[in-house]
Amino acid sequence: MKIVCISDTHNLHRATAVPDGDILIHAGDITVAGDAREVADFNTWLGTLPHKHKVVVAGNHDFCFENSPQKTKALLTNAHYLQDSGVEIEGLFIWGSPVSPHYHDWAFNRKRGSEIRRHWKLIPPHTDLLITHCPPFGILDTSDRGSHEGCRDLLDVLQQRVRPRLHVFGHIHEAHGYTTIGTTQYVNASIVGPKGWTRRFWLLNQLTQLGIRIFRLFQWLKNLFWKTTPAQRHSSTLSQFQWEVAHAAIVIETASLSTDPNFRAPSKSLL
């Protein structure tokens, strides 16, 4: 079985090289501004991919999944969408959650401690494949500032109660990669990274983040007063200004997650 892992495409999905496989996993941050039209375009793209099964969770940029969950979920016709829920595929039990620790009040943000722990307590102990948007603390979660940005409460659950064969996440773009700890393979499948100018000019990067928030407000106001067509790729332009495809999909090949505890090493970069 071949499991293809991607995350944090931020509207650059069409620029992402996605190899064929049996299951495609996307661990959140589909969009930039959290607009439903971004999700609709993503869904159209998913429909062009050959994978038999596709499983998606949302991320902290994907506001529409939190603000209008039923309406937005209905747009995602080419994948299983998981929001603190699970699905069984090819004998594998897969659980997904979009939440991440609170940071500037983005989508699905929860305060560390009891508030976010409520979500992690929902993960069934028999989970084979876990998908979360955020990483557990200390595992593929190091930011470009050198700090660990993962969730300690999630790590506690993984150490004490749930031991999936595979855990796929994203969120911390610069920590892309994979590692094995015990019987669990951890994959940070983030695809995009900041463009060179954002690394060199910190203030401009901060202004870009502010621009995303202003852009979301503008989109909300615009939706109140006039219509736009689905063909308008407003946020793709914004995404291309700030980010670029920096990493490749990570491919896990295994006979069966439920019966084989030994994963083969993920395939090399496909860029």
C-alpha positions in Angstrom: 0.0 0.0 0.0 1.3 3.5 -0.9 0.2 6.4 1.2 1.0 9.9 -0.2 1.2 12.7 2.4 0.9 16.4 1.7 -0.1 19.4 3.8 -0.1 23.2 3.8 -0.5 23.8 0.1 -2.1 27.2 0.6 -3.7 27.4 -2.8 -0.6 26.2 -4.5 -2.0 22.6 -4.9 -1.8 22.9 -8.7 1.9 23.6 -8.5 2.5 20.6 -6.2 3.9 17.3 -7.7 1.7 14.5 -6.3 2.8 11.0 -7.1 0.3 8.2 -7.5 -0.7 6.0 -4.6 -3.5 4.2 -2.9 -4.4 6.9 -0.3 -3.8 10.6 -0.5 -3.6 12.5 2.8 -3.8 16.3 3.1 -3.2 17.5 6.7 -4.8 21.0 6.4 -4.2 24.6 5.3 -5.8 24.1 1.9 -6.5 27.8 1.6 -4.9 31.2 2.4 -7.9 33.3 3.3 -10.3 30.5 4.3 -12.8 31.3 1.5 -15.2 28.6 0.3 -14.2 29.3 -3.3 -10.7 28.3 -2.5 -12.0 24.9 -1.2 -14.1 24.5 -4.4 -11.0 24.9 -6.6 -9.1 22.5 -4.4 -11.9 20.0 -4.7 -11.8 20.3 -8.5 -8.1 19.6 -8.4 -8.5 16.6 -6.2 -10.9 15.2 -8.7 -8.1 15.1 -11.3 -5.9 12.9 -9.1 -5.8 9.1 -9.6 -5.7 8.1 -5.9 -8.5 5.7 -5.0 -9.0 7.3 -1.6 -8.4 10.9 -0.5 -8.6 12.1 3.2 -8.5 15.7 4.2 -8.5 17.7 7.4 -8.7 21.5 7.7 -6.0 23.8 9.2 -5.8 27.1 10.9 -6.2 29.1 7.6 -9.3 27.2 6.6 -11.9 29.4 8.4 -14.8 28.3 6.2 -14.7 24.8 7.6 -15.2 26.2 11.1 -17.6 29.0 10.3 -19.8 27.1 7.8 -18.9 23.4 8.4 -21.8 21.8 6.6 -21.8 24.1 3.6 -18.1 23.8 3.2 -17.9 20.1 3.7 -20.5 19.7 1.0 -18.0 21.3 -1.4 -15.4 18.6 -0.8 -17.0 15.9 -2.8 -13.7 14.2 -3.9 -12.4 13.3 -0.5 -13.3 12.1 3.0 -13.3 15.2 5.3 -12.5 14.5 8.9 -13.2 16.9 11.8 -12.6 15.1 15.0 -14.0 12.1 13.3 -12.8 8.9 11.6 -13.2 6.6 8.6 -12.1 3.1 7.8 -10.4 2.6 4.5 -8.9 -0.7 3.3 -8.9 -2.1 6.8 -7.2 1.0 8.3 -8.9 3.1 10.9 -8.1 6.8 10.1 -8.8 9.7 12.5 -8.4 13.3 11.7 -8.6 16.6 13.6 -8.0 20.2 12.4 -7.3 21.9 15.8 -4.0 23.5 16.8 -2.8 25.5 19.8 -4.0 29.0 20.0 -2.0 31.6 18.0 -3.5 35.0 17.1 -7.0 33.6 16.9 -6.9 31.6 13.7 -9.4 28.9 12.7 -9.7 25.8 14.9 -7.4 27.4 17.5 -7.8 26.0 21.0 -6.0 27.1 24.2 -3.4 24.7 25.4 -4.4 22.6 28.4 -7.9 21.3 29.0 -9.5 23.1 26.0 -7.4 21.4 23.4 -7.1 18.2 25.3 -10.8 17.6 24.9 -10.2 17.1 21.2 -7.3 14.8 21.6 -9.3 12.6 24.1 -11.6 11.8 21.2 -8.9 9.9 19.3 -9.8 6.2 19.6 -7.0 4.0 20.9 -7.3 1.6 17.9 -6.4 4.4 15.4 -4.0 3.1 12.7 -3.4 6.4 10.9 -3.7 9.8 12.7 -4.0 13.1 10.8 -3.7 16.3 12.7 -2.9 19.8 11.4 -0.4 20.5 14.2 2.5 18.4 15.2 3.1 16.9 18.7 5.6 18.8 20.8 9.2 18.1 20.0 8.5 16.0 16.8 9.1 17.8 13.5 7.9 21.0 15.0 10.9 23.3 15.1 10.3 26.8 13.7 12.8 28.9 11.9 13.4 30.7 15.2 14.5 27.4 16.8 11.5 27.0 19.1 9.2 24.0 19.4 5.7 24.9 18.3 4.0 21.5 18.7 1.3 20.5 21.2 2.4 19.0 24.5 -1.2 17.8 25.1 -1.2 15.8 21.9 2.2 14.4 22.7 0.9 13.2 26.1 -2.0 11.3 24.4 0.4 9.7 21.9 2.7 8.6 24.6 0.1 7.3 27.0 -3.0 6.1 25.1 -2.9 6.2 21.3 0.0 4.7 19.3 -0.9 5.0 15.6 1.3 3.3 13.0 1.5 6.6 11.1 0.9 10.2 12.2 0.7 12.8 9.4 0.6 16.6 10.1 1.9 19.9 8.8 1.5 23.5 10.2 5.2 24.2 10.8 6.4 24.5 7.2 10.1 24.6 7.8 10.0 21.3 9.8 9.1 19.2 6.8 10.4 15.6 7.0 9.8 12.3 8.7 11.1 10.3 11.6 10.3 7.1 13.4 9.9 6.9 17.2 9.0 3.5 18.6 6.4 1.9 16.3 5.1 5.2 15.0 6.2 6.9 11.8 5.8 10.7 12.0 5.5 12.8 8.9 5.4 16.6 8.6 4.1 16.8 5.1 4.1 20.7 4.7 4.6 21.6 1.0 5.1 25.4 0.8 7.8 27.5 2.3 8.3 31.3 2.5 9.8 33.0 -0.5 13.3 34.3 -0.1 12.3 37.9 0.4 10.1 37.0 3.4 13.1 35.4 5.2 15.3 38.4 4.5 12.8 41.1 5.4 11.0 40.3 8.6 8.9 43.4 8.7 7.6 42.8 5.2 6.7 39.3 6.2 4.7 40.6 9.2 3.0 43.1 6.9 2.0 40.2 4.6 0.4 38.4 7.5 -1.5 41.5 8.3 -2.5 41.8 4.6 -4.0 38.3 4.8 -6.3 39.4 7.6 -7.3 42.6 5.8 -7.9 40.6 2.7 -10.3 38.2 4.6 -12.2 41.3 5.8 -12.4 42.7 2.3 -13.6 39.3 0.9 -16.3 39.2 3.6 -17.5 42.8 2.7 -17.4 42.0 -1.0 -19.6 39.0 -0.5 -22.2 41.1 1.2 -22.5 43.5 -1.7 -21.6 41.9 -5.0 -21.0 38.5 -6.6 -17.8 37.1 -7.9 -17.3 34.0 -10.1 -15.6 30.8 -8.9 -13.0 31.3 -11.7 -11.5 34.2 -9.8 -8.3 32.9 -8.1 -7.9 35.8 -5.8 -6.0 34.0 -3.0 -3.8 32.0 -5.4 -2.2 35.4 -6.3 -1.8 36.2 -2.7 -0.3 32.8 -1.9 2.2 33.1 -4.8 3.3 36.4 -3.5 4.3 35.1 -0.1 4.9 31.3 -0.6 6.4 28.9 -3.0 6.5 25.1 -3.3 9.5 24.2 -1.2 9.0 20.6 -0.3 7.8 17.4 -1.9 5.1 14.9 -1.0 6.3 12.2 1.3 5.3 8.7 0.3 5.0 5.8 2.8 5.0 2.3 1.3 3.8 -0.6 3.5 2.1 -3.9 3.0 -0.6 -3.0 5.6 -0.6 -0.5 8.4 -2.7 -2.8 10.5 -0.6 -5.9 10.2 2.9 -4.7 9.4 4.6 -2.5 12.1 7.6 -1.9 10.0 7.4 0.9 7.4 9.8 1.2 4.6 11.6 4.5 4.5 9.6 7.2 2.8 10.3 7.8 -0.9 12.8 10.6 -1.8 11.9 14.1 -2.8 9.7 14.2 -5.9 10.4 17.8 -6.8 
